[in-house]
Structures are given as C-alpha cells and as structure tokens.
Amino acid sequence: MAPRTFAPHLVQWRIIEAAQARGCTQYDLWGIAPAGAPDHPWAGFSVFKRGFGGREIRYMHAHDLSLKSHYLLVHLVETLRRRRRGLQLW
C-alpha cells in the first residue's frame, strides 16, 4: 500500500514558509470548531488546523450596518442558513 500523503498539509506548510520568507510573523487559518465538539460541521478541518500549533484568538464577529430596508430579508435568510448548518447564531 502506498503511504498516505496529506497534500493540504504540504500546501499550507509551503504557504507558511513563503510568508515567513517575506517577513510575516502571523498566519491566520481562520475559523475552527469549538474544542470538544466532534459533531460540529468544522470539526474535521479544525483538527487539521490545530495540527499546525499556534493559538486560538477570538475576535468579535462581524456586524452588518443595514443601509437598505430589504436587508431584513437577507438577515433572515442568513440566520436560517446558519441554523440549518448547526452554526452559532450570534
């Protein structure tokens, strides 16, 4: 049997190396599932991201400023989509 290759790991590692060569000191993999939530939709790639080490930083989530009245419909649709995917509803 051929050895398993983890292409995403290699790609991310090469990107991190290139960023370091350019003088970058941080690399944001953005978004992970909460610890201890194996059924979370992001659980699989969160394991991948945590495998690189680093630290978890929590930022305030984005806020939308409604300038048009039809935004209420957009907000409703996005809320329903998050609920359907099992994501936090803010």
Secondary structure as the mmCIF struct_conf table of DSSP 4:
data_model
#
loop_
_struct_conf.conf_type_id
_struct_conf.id
_struct_conf.beg_label_comp_id
_struct_conf.beg_label_asym_id
_struct_conf.beg_label_seq_id
_struct_conf.end_label_comp_id
_struct_conf.end_label_asym_id
_struct_conf.end_label_seq_id
HELX_LH_PP_P HELX_LH_PP_P1 ALA A 2 ARG A 4
HELX_RH_AL_P HELX_RH_AL_P1 ALA A 7 ALA A 21
TURN_TY1_P TURN_TY1_P1 ARG A 22 GLY A 23
HELX_LH_PP_P HELX_LH_PP_P2 ALA A 33 PRO A 34
TURN_TY1_P TURN_TY1_P2 ALA A 35 GLY A 36
TURN_TY1_P TURN_TY1_P3 PRO A 38 ASP A 39
BEND BEND1 HIS A 40 HIS A 40
TURN_TY1_P TURN_TY1_P4 PRO A 41 TRP A 42
HELX_RH_AL_P HELX_RH_AL_P2 ALA A 43 ARG A 50
TURN_TY1_P TURN_TY1_P5 GLY A 51 PHE A 52
HELX_LH_PP_P HELX_LH_PP_P3 MET A 60 ALA A 62
BEND BEND2 LYS A 68 LYS A 68
TURN_TY1_P TURN_TY1_P6 SER A 69 HIS A 70
HELX_RH_AL_P HELX_RH_AL_P3 TYR A 71 ARG A 85
TURN_TY1_P TURN_TY1_P7 GLY A 86 GLY A 86
#
